[in-house]
Amino acid sequence: MECKQSILKCLRSLKSAESFRIRYVSYSNIIENDDDSNERKKGKISVLVKNFPKDMKGSPVILEAKDTFTVKKQLNHEFKMLYGPIQNLKVSNDKKKFPSDSTLIQNQTLIPIVEPNKNEKLNSVTDLKTKENLEVNCLNRVLNFPLLNQQPSKTSEIDIAEINSLRKELEKRSRSYIPSVSKILEKTMPQESAERLRRWKENMIKELGVEGFQKYQEDILKNGQTLHTCINAYLGSTPKPEIQVEEAIAGHWESLRNVFPLISDIKLLEERISHPFLCYKGIVDCFARYKGKLVVIDWKTSKKKKLSISNTFDNPLQIAAYVGALNFDPKYQYLANQGLIVVAYEDGTRASTHYMDMTSMRHYWKEWLIRVQMYWKLMEHNENIQS
């Protein structure tokens, strides 16, 4: 009440104005007891707009009265116009989400996932042969699949309808099992590489024994996971003193010391991705800028020096596979076209970095598509043998 009287005194002092309007909130159906908060919550809120004449003669005229719902709706609209939409400030502690450069994100998926046309009717032996040929040709379309999620040009060897026919065919072959990038590379490993790997395992078993070799592999896996955890913590802005670097990975951590300052603008860390059309999945170690260039980064460890990208075996194909999936994964829709392989050494010497530009990325993408096609043909062959 005292507040209203003060307002009226202020209004009376403004003689130059012809009339005044005041809007205030009134509570009705409320028990006059400040301690009884439960009863206060039951009260209705209304806003009254009153007009006060200049000479202050006569009672104020109520020009407008609004109920609770109308008031809230109007206030929400006013606040949105003044300050913009409400921002969600909650950040998940499980996975860090980093702001993205809007110029690098597609506004929409340019190659949409749609159901292919099913107008064909198969009623004869000739039609059945045609269907078999279509399925074979459909798998051959893997080799022409684009690296970037962009509208196919008129000169493109594959169009949106063919892409979605390919998707349906691979979904049918996969039978709900989506292979990982590592699994495809393992199953389609060249004979020469497979033989080299077999000889290496035999020599290691002779040196360490079966149990010793198993422990050696377990330690490599464990140390790799620990190193990735430390890298993610560092790039995720965890203070360096708070990062616990175990002795087993101290050399690798020292090896990366000169690489970290060159990395900025982190987009993704340790994120699962999948390719909805080619039906494979993987985990991207890092998507960030290296020397100002936006790249997909894969961290590797090694005892031996790998001074050229050819020494990294199938790692470039792995990067190409991640870039292609990242471009088409509907969760992200980034436009990635470059990569970086970082090899950290156990003895602490400076890590080797192998940058993949757009030209080399397209080359390795073609090599990756050959392996994808080989994988699905191999799965079909094995299935026919079992049946």
JOBELUR-V993979 format. One record per helix or strand of 2 or more residues. SS is the DSSP state (helix for helix, strand for strand). FROM is the first residue (numbers start at 1). TO is the last residue. If there is no record, write none. Layout:
{{SS/FROM/TO} {SS/FROM/TO}}
//
This chain:
{{helix/2/13} {strand/19/28} {helix/37/41} {strand/44/53} {strand/61/66} {helix/68/83} {helix/102/104} {helix/125/144} {helix/160/174} {strand/179/180} {helix/181/187} {helix/191/235} {helix/240/242} {helix/247/255} {helix/257/260} {strand/263/275} {strand/280/290} {strand/293/302} {helix/309/312} {helix/315/328} {strand/339/345} {strand/352/356} {helix/358/386}}
//
